[in-house]
Amino acid sequence: MEIQNEDTLDGCDVQLEQDLADIKNRIQNMQNASWTQTLTSDNHVVETIGTSDDDYKSLIREKLREAWRKMHKAESSANKTDSTVNTTASILHETDSTVNKAEFIEFSPLQEQVASPMLSHHDVYHLCATQIEERQRQEIYCLHILNNVLQQRARVVRNNERLAEGADVEARDQGFTRPRILILVPFRNTALDIVRVLGSLWQSTGGQVDNQKRLLDEFGPPEEDSPSANKPADYLHTFRHNIDDCFRFGIKCTRKSMKLFCDFYSSDIIVASPLGLRFIIDGQSETKKINLGQGRSKKKRIVKKGDSDFLSSIQMLIVEQADVISMQNWEHLLHVVAHLNKLPKGAHGCDFSRVQNHFLDELAAHTRQNIVFSEFEFPELNGFLKGLGNCMGKWKYTVASQGGLLKKGKQALPQFHLIDAASHDLIPSARFAYFTENILPKYAHSASHVCIFISSYLDFVQVREHLQQLELAHVVLSEYSSQQEISTARTTFFNGKARFLLVSERFHFFKRYSIRGIRKLIYYSLPEHAAYYEDWCEMLKDKTDVPILVSKYDYLKAERIVGTKKMSSLFQS
């Protein structure tokens, strides 16, 4: 498997059939396995399937252990004059002179938590990942990435030497294509942070990083980069610097250098946004200007065929900031993952005599490690995780919510309305029926300055069309609203020329405006981001009842607002 240390590479190409049989047994056992749940002292919930390697630090190559120590020593020296800086470097301790420094490696509490399952090749689902811990988690999975890349390269080089010497061995050490690691992130700013950590670790091993200037030119801050100071801290962090969401590039690791912006088929690591990678998978068309000579030219539409063969041998998938990706388009992520570990349509120079058996038997999806970080759980994410089938084991980390947001909205008097339906698919129609029959009639004829917050855009469109049919004066704010439309809607609503204001959650996520003049607030559906509940309650001008429509399928949303302990009483009342 991928977790072998370099000292065990001599026997990596023996008993291949036994390894394949072991994979099949693990897959069967995983299908029948159940989660083991543990509540930690800091109110977090750890769920596991399978056991991690207790001696997981020995799985890290000695070269990278030394690089980790050097990288944090350099950071510690740089921050020495600032005692207020709280980085991972601050937890690096001096060791006794008798300790082998090349063997010594220290992690922060968060890194210590995820390192054992991660280095044991288990799936890691960290579903309460905060922005404060972002650098720490990037460091630990970048260490894991380079450990995997160097491990694979050492195995291939060793087998190349043995085959050159004429040894009679079956050296199955490769996939159909070279890329083994896929990192999916929402924006270029996060991609830049990850590559910087990878580069820092790589340079600490004595290697060099090529094309750094191009990285800064394409992924660095734009020339005009002046974020609004009155936005909340989480918004400023998410939308800092370069927030383009369509990109992809490959990284190739050789003996001495890390080369950025390589062709996918010659890369070890692919960094991309789901949208950027989907354009490659599905193909795209572009218009090019063709010079005909003598001052003449014409435009020609060129269609590029889709290609996903470079994803056929991915053995590590990392999804960073899954909650942010859900605010873009979750379907793009599902589309990309659906194309992983499929049999390629072309050979692409593959030596099939060296392809590992689990690729040939189409079992690669069951040996692929999936590492997912999200600030919170949501149904689409849980459905996605449920479909992942790493046979080595799984590790899930969540938090028991304390709630308390109901008390923070001082102007809001929440009134929960339970929506019931036979299945999840029937909830949208049941919610709409309840809203039009029991909630809207109370506000339709007399109330003004009514804001209706809607989480789903499909629900948003349905309610908007209903208000149009009733000829109720209203304005809308969605993620598709132009700046001119936003300004007009805010002014019209504040002046009372429109009695209703419809707001989508994605609008608030991308814009985070404060809306003046709200006297009545209706939560057609609760926001995924619990903090948004407080944001809109604080915009209320006067104390008033706030109807909140919830169903049992909104459990995770409501839990983050009400708190885990109060959830049972909420749905029973």
N, C-alpha and C positions, 0 to 999 in steps of 0.2 A: 504493500500500500504506500501512499505518498508520505507517510509519517516516519519512514525509516531514517535513521541517522546514517552519516557517511560511513561509519565504522561497520555497518551491517550490509553494505552494498555488494559484498562478495557473493551473498546468497540471494540477491534480489531477483535473479532470473531462473531460479530452480523452483520446482513444485508449483508450476504455473496452473496446472489443472486443479490442484488442491486449493489454490487461492480462489479460483473461479467457483469451485464448489462451496468454499467458505462464504463468498459473496452471496450466492444463491440462498444459503442457509440463513444468513443475516437478514436478507430481504424478507424471507418467510417469517422469521422471528419478529421483525419490526412490524409486520402487519398485525401481529397478535399482541404486541406489547402495549402497556398502559403507562401513563405518566406517573412519576413519583413526585409528590409535591412537598415542599418544605417552606415554612414561614421563617424568615430571618428576623433578627432582633431589631433591624431598622425598618420593619414593616414592608419588606419586599418578599415576593413569592418566587421561588426557584422551582421549576419543573424540569425533570430529566427523564430521558429514556436511554438506558445504557450507562456504563461507567467510564469515567475519564481516566487517563493515565496519571497516577500520582506523581511520577517522576517526569512530568511534561517538559521541564526546562532542559532535560538532557536531549530532547528532540530538536532543540535549536542548535544549528551548526556553530561551532566554536568561533568561526570568523564573524558571525553575526552577533554573538554574545559580546565580543570585543567591540564591535561597531556600535552596539547599543550603549555600552559603557562610555565610549568616546563621545558619542552624540550628546548624551546627557551631561557629561562632564563639561563639554563646550558650552552648552546652554546654561549650566550652573555658573560657569565663569562669567558669561555675558550678563547674567542677572544678579551677580554677586552684590553689586552696589544698591540693588533695589530689593529690600526685604519684604516689600508688599506683593511682589510677583508670586503668584501661585501657579506653578507649572509642575509637570511631572518631574522636572529636574530636582525639585525641592525634596523629593522622597528618595533620592539616590544617596545612600549612606556610605560612609567610609568603612572599609573592611579591614579586618585584622591582617597583618603582614603575612600570616601563614596561609591565608586563603588565596587560591589561584585566581587572579583577577580575570583571566580569560574565561574561567568557568562561572564566575560570579555574575549574576544578573538580577536586578531588582525591579519590581513592578509596583505601580500605585495600587491601591485597593481595588479600583475598577478593573485595571489590567490583570491583576491577580485573579479576579473572579472569572473573567472570560478566557484567560490564557489556557487553562487546563482543558476545557472542552474544545477550544479552537485548535490547539496544537494536537489534540487527539483525533482531529478530523471529524468531530461531531458538528452537526448543524448548530448554529448559535443565533437565537432570536432575542435580541435585547430590545424590549418594547417599552422602555421608560428612559431612553437615551436623551440626555439633556444637552443643550448647547455648551454648557460649561465644561462638560466632559468630552467634547468633540475631539480635541487634540489628542487626548489620552487614548481614545478608542482607535483613532487613525494610526497612532504609533504602533499599537499592538497588532492590528491586522496588517499593517505594512511590513512589520517584522515577520509575520506569518507568511505573507506573500513572497518576500525575498527568500525566506527559508525554503519554501516550496520550489521556487524557481531554481535556486542553487542546488537543491537536492536533485531535481530532475536533470539539470545540466550535468552534474557529477555522474549520475547514473548512465547517461548517454555517452559521455566521454569515456568512462570506464569500459563500457561494452564495445565502443568503437576500437579501443586499444586491444581488447581481447580478440575481437574478430579479425583485426589486422594481423595479429600474431597467429592466426589460423586455428584458434580454439573452437572446439565443436560444442557450441552453446546456442541455446535458443534465447536470443536477446530481445525479448518483448518489453520495450521500455518507452514506447511512444504512442501517440494518438494518430488519428487520421490527418490532422493538421497541427501546426505548432502552438497556437494560442491555447493556454491552459487556464487563464484567470480573466474574469470579466468583472469590472467594477462599474456599477450603474449609479449615477448621481444626478440630482435635478438641475444644477447650474454649473457654469464654468468656474465660479469662485470656489466651490467645494472641490472640483477636479484639481484646481491649482494647489489647494492646500494639501491634498493627498499626494500629488506628484512631488511637492516640496519635501514631504516627510520621506517618501521613497528615495528621493535624491540625496537627502541628508544622511540616511542610513547607508546608502550605496557609497557615498563619498567617504564615510567613516570606515568603510572596508578597504579604502585605498583606490577605489575606482573613480572614473570621471563620468559626468553627465553631459551628453551632447544635446544641442538645440535648445539650450535654456533661454536664449534671447527670443526665439520664436515662441516659446511657451509664454513668456511675459508679454510679448506683443499681442498674442491672440487670446490669452486668458487673464492677463493682468487688468488693473483698473482702467477704465476709459479715461480719456483726457479730461472730460467734464464729469467729475465724480463728486457730487456734493449732496449727500443724503440729508433729508430733513431732520433737524435736531429734535423736533417735537414728537417723533414717532417712538413707540415702545422699544425696549432693548432687543426683544426677540425679532422684531421686524427689521431693525437696523442690521442685525447679524445675518438674517436670512437673505436680505436683499442688498448686501454690501457689494460694492465694486461691480464685477462683470456677472450679469444675471441672464446671459443668453442661455437658452435651453435646447439648442440644437448643435451638437458637436460629437466627435468621436476621433480617437487616435490610438495608435498602437505604441507599445514600448518593448524594445528588444534588449535583452541582457546578454552581453558577451563576457569573455573572461575579464576584460579590463574596463569596459564601458557600458553605460546605460544609454541607449539611443532612443530619443523621443520622436514621435511622428513617423513611425515606420509603417510599411505596408502590413495589413493585418496578417497575411500568411507568413510573414517573417517575424512576427511579434510573439512575445511570451505573455504580455499583459495588454488588455484592451480597456481603455477608460472611455466611457460614453454616457450620454443621456439617453433615456429610452426613446425619445423622439428622434434623436440623431441616428441611432442605430436602426430604427424602423425604416428610415429612408433608404438605408443600404439593403435591408432585408427585402423590402417591397419593390425596390427600384424607384428611380425618380427621373423626371424629365427636365431638361433645361434648354433654353434658347441661346444659340451661339450665332455671332455675326461672322459670316464667311466673306472674305475679300475675293471678288471676282476679277480684280485688275481694272486698270483704266478708271479708277475712282468709283467703281461700282461695287456694291455689296448686297448681300441678302441675308435674311435671318432664317436659320434652320432649327427646327425643334429636334433635339436628340434625346432619345429615350434610353436610359441605362437599365439593363435587366437587374432584377433583384438577385442577391447572393447571401446565403447564410451558411455556406459550407465551413467558413472560418470559425463557426460556433460549435462545430461537431465534436470537439474534444475538450470543451470547457470542464475543468475539474474543481473550480472554485468560483462561486458566484457571490459577490458582495453587493448588497443594496444599501446605500447610505441615504438617510433621511427619507424613509418610505412615506412618512406623513406629508412631507412637502411634495413628493411625486404624486400622491393622491389628489393634491390640489391642482396639479397640472392635468394629467390624463392617465388614470390607472390602467386603461386599456393598452396603452403603449408598452407598459412594463410586462403585462401578461403576454402580449404578442411576441416580445423579444424572448422571454423565458420559454415560450412554447416552441421556439426554434432551436433551443439548446439540445446538444447530444443526439441529433438526428444523423442518419447515415448520409454522408456527402454525395452530391450528384456527380462530382468529378474527382479524379485521383489527386490532383494538385501536387504531384511529385512524391506521393506517399510510398514508403517501403512497407508493403503489407506484411512482410515477414517479421517486422518489428512492432506491429500494432498490438497493444495489450488486448487480452482476450475479452475483457468486459466491454471494450468498445465494439469488437466484432460481434458479440452476443447481444448488443443493444441494451446493455445493463449500465451504461455510463451515467444515466440520470440517477441511478440508485447509489452510485459511488461519489457523485458530485457533492461537495460541501457547500452549504448555503448559509451565508452570514448576513443577517438582516438587522438593521438598526432603525428604530422609529421612536418618536417621542411618546406615542400612546398607541393602544390597540384600536383597531376598527374592523368591522365585519369583513370588508374586502381583503384586508391584510390577513386575517385569520383563515379565510378561505384559501388564500394563496399559500400560506404556510402549511395548511393541511394537505395540500397536493404535493408537497415536497417529500421525497422518499429516500433520504440518505440512510443507508443501511448500517452506518457506523454508530449512530446514536443522535440524540437531540438534546438541546439545552435551551430553556426558555426562562427569561427573567422579566418579571412584571412588578408593579407596585400596587399595594392595597390603598386605594384612594381615600384621602381623609375628607374630601368634599369641603364644605364650609362656604362655598361661593354663594349659596342662597342668602346668607347673612350679609354679604358684602354689597349686594345691590340694594341699598337702603331705601330707594324710591319704589322698588318693585315688591309687590305682594304676590308671589307665585301661586298659580292655581293649575294643578296638573289634571289633564284630561286623558284618560287611558283609552287608546284606540285598540280595538280587538279585531282580529282576522284569523282565518283558518290557516293561512300560510304567509310567508314573507312576501310572496309575489302579489298578494292581495292587499297588503298594507297601504300602498299609494292610493288606491281607489277608496279604501275605507277611511283613510285620513282626509282625503278631499271631500268625501260625503259628510263626514262629521263637521268639518270646517264650514262648509256651505250651509249646513242645516242648523248648526248649534252655535257657531262662533260669529261668523260674518253678519248674520241678521241683526245682532246686537249693536253693530257699529255702522251698518249700511246707511242709515237715514239721518242720524244725529251727530255722530262722533266725527271729529276732524283731527288732523295731525296724527294719524294712526300708522305706525310702522309695523310691517309684517316681515319677520326674518325667516328665510327659507334656506335650508341646508342644501338640498338637491336642486340642480338646475332644471331637471325634468318637472319637478313639482312647481318650481318657479314659473315655468312657461305655462303650466296648466292653470295656476292661480291668476296669472296675468291675463290670459284669454278669458277667464271667467269674469274678471272685473270689467274687461272690455265689453263683454256681452251685456252686463248689467248697467253699462254706461256710467260707472262710478269713476269720478275724476281721480287719476292716480299717475304716479311717475315711478320709474324703475331704475335700480342701480345693480348692474350685474358685471361680471368679469369682461363682458363684451362692450360695455359702455365706453364711448369716447370721452376725452377730457371735456369737450364742449357739452356733451350730453349729461355728464356728471354735474357740471356747474349749473346747467339749466335746471336739472331735477332738484338739486339742493335748494336753489333759490325759490323755485315754484312751490316746493313743499313747505318751506319756512314761511312764505307769505300766505299760505293757506289756499292757494289757487288749486292745489291738488290735495285731496283729503287723505289719500293712501300713498304710502311709500313701500314698494317691494324691494327687499335687499337680499341678495344671495350671499352665502358664506364665502364663496371664492372672491367676491368683490371686496369683502372686508379683509380677506387674507392678503390680497394683492395691493390694496389701497390704504386701508386702515384710517379712513377719515372719521372725524367726529361730526355727527349730523345734529344740527340745531332744530329745535321746535318740536321734538317728539313728546306727545302727551299720552299716547296709548301705545303699548307694545304687545305684539302677539308673536309667540314662537310657534310658527306652523310646524317646525321641526327643530330639535335642539342642534346646536353647532357641534362639530367634531372636536374643535378646540374649546376646551372648557373656559378658557380666559375670555372668549368672545361673549359668553353669557354675561359676565360682569361688565364688559365694555359697553354693551347696548343698554343694560339696566342703568348704568351711570349716566346715559344720555337723556333719561327721562326727566322732564321738567318738574313734574309733581308726583307725589306718591299715588300709585294706582295699582289695580289688579292686573296681573300679567298672565293670560292664558298660555299654557304650555301643552302642546299635543305630543304625547309619548305612547309608544307601544313596547311590548316586551322585547322587540328587536332593537330598541334604542337603549338597551341595558347599559352598554359600555359608555355611551354618551352621558346618560343620566348619572352613572356611577361617579364619573369625574366631577360632577357638580354637586351631587347630594352626599356622596361618600359611600364606601362599601357597606358599612354597618347599617345604614338607614335604607338601603335599597329594598330589602325584603318588606319593610313596613310601607314603603312607597307604593309598591305594586299590590299590596294586600288591602290598602286603605280605600 
